[in-house]
Amino acid sequence: MTPAGITGDIVGGRSYHRWMAAGAEPEVLREYRHLLRTASTDWQETAHRHALTALGSGARGEVLAQVRRLLLTGFRVRADDVHDVARLLVLAERRQPRTLLDGLPLELLVRLAVAVVSSPTGRMLRAGIDVWDGTEPPGPTPPEPEPDLHLGWDRTDFGTAVVRADLGSTWIPTAPPTRRRRR
């Protein structure tokens, strides 16, 4: 299926005939993205289970191979384990948004999106798409660099293991706590 063929697909009795500008997101992918962003995890898994069952074992094998390539996990899961494959798909997109949407080949993504959106659960989860603004959740923030835990080796104190903070400090012992003896 080519990207141009997306607009003529019939999904759940609905035909996607929207005129799209070049580079615009197809309507079925927008509905799939809406489902991924607004539905709870349990409902998403249910919709994906219905879709993966409807796609058949060949397409499930392709989806699982791509998930393994993208996430480097799922090697103990078989293509017939519909529940596990659906869980992998949902959790991958929950943990890092756009992982699947950007990583899956377009033909496979469209087949998966059409199957999920046209599933009974997917049709039910369409509520609110007409007022949804289509915003994406913020991406993950890059991690802070690890602190340098070396023993004070910096450019100014090269050759010494003493940092400037240690040069003026003194250690003052404290008195042990006083306790009253019981008689």
N, C-alpha and C positions, 0 to 999 in steps of 0.2 A: 504494500500500500504506500503510495507516495504522499507527500504532504499536500499536494493538490487534491488528492482523493479524500481527504479528511472532511471536506465541506459537504460531500454528498452522502455520508454515512447515515444510516437510520439506526437510532439508538432508542430502544424502549418505546417505539411508536412515534418518535420524534425524528424529524429529518433536520440535519444541520446544513442549512443553505445560507448561511450568513455571508454577505459580501465582506471580504477581508482585504485590508491594505497589505502591501508587501511587508513581510516581517511581523505581522500581527499574530497573536496567539490563537490557534484554532479554538472554537467554542468547546469542543469535547475536552481539550486539555485544560481549559479554564474551569470547567465544571469539575474535573478531576482534582485540580488544585484547590478548588473551593472545598471539596470533600476532605482533602488532606489537611487543610488549615482550620476548619471549623468543627468537624465531627470529633467525638471522643474516640479514644483508642479502641475501645471494644467495638463500636459501630464500624470503624474503619476496618478492623480485622474481619468482621462479619461480611462486609461488602467485598473485601479481597478474597475471602474464602469462596463466596458465591462465584466471583469472577474467575478464579483459578480453576474451579471445578468445571465451569462452562468452557474455558479455553481448551481444556484437554491436556493430556500428559506431555505432548510434544512442545507446546507453548510453555507449559510449566517448567520443563527442562531448560528451555531457552532463558526464561526469567531467572531461574535459579542459577544458571551459569553466569549471567550478567551480575546478579547480586553477589555471587562469590568473587567475581572480578572486582567489583566496586568496593565491597566491604571487607574483603579478605576474611570472611567467616562463612559459616553455613556448610562446611565441607562434610559434616556428618548427617546433614539433612538430605533426604531423598526427594525427588520431584513428586512422588506420590504423597508425601506428608504435607497436605494442603494447609493444615493449621500452622505448621512451622514456617512454611514459605510465606504465608500471609503475615505472620508475626514479624518475620525478618523485614518484609517490605515496609510495614507500618513503622516499626521501631527505627529503621534506617532514616526514614523521612522525618520522624519526630526528633531524633537526636541531632541531625544536621540537615536543615531544610535545603531542598533542591538537590539532594544527593541523587535521588532516582530520576528526577525530572531532567537534570542535566547529564546524567551518566548513562542512562539507558539509550540504546539506538532508537531513533524516531519511530520506525515501523513497529517495534516491539512495545514502545511506550504508548503508541496510539491504540494498538490492540488491547493492551492492558487497561488503558483509560476507558475505552469503549465498553469493555466487559464490566468494569467496576461501576461506571455511571449507569449502565443499563441493568444492573442487578436489582433485585427488589429492594434491597437495603440502600443502594446508591440512589435509586429514584426517590426513596423516602427522604434521603439526606439533602435533597436539592433545596429544601426550604431555606429561604433567605438569600439565595444567590442573586436575586434581582437588586438587593440593596447592598450586597457585599462590594467593597471598594477594591478588592483584589490585591491588597497589600501583603507583602511577604514579611514574616517575622525577621527580626534582625539576625544577622549571621553571627557565628561565634566570634568572640573577641580573641585576638591573639594572646597567648599566654605571656605573662610577665617573664622577663629573663631571670634565670636563677641567680641568686646572690653569689658573689665571688667569696668562697669560703677558704681561700688560701691564707697563709699565715702572714698577711701584711706585705706581700711582695707587690710593690707598686713602683712607678717610675722614680719617685723621689727618694724612696728608701731602698733602692736596689742594693742587695747584698746584706740586708738586715732583716730579721724576722720580727721587728718591733714596729708597731704602727704608732702614729702620732698620738692617738688617744691613750696609749699606755705610758707615754713619756712623763706626763705630769700627774698621773694618778698614784695614789698611795692606798695601801690597804690598812684599814683600821679595824682591829678585831672588836667584836661586840661581846659584852658580858653574857654568860649563859643565863637563861631565865631563872628567876628565883622562885622557889617553891616552898611552901610551908609544910613542915613535917606534921603529920598527924600523931597525936599522942594517945 
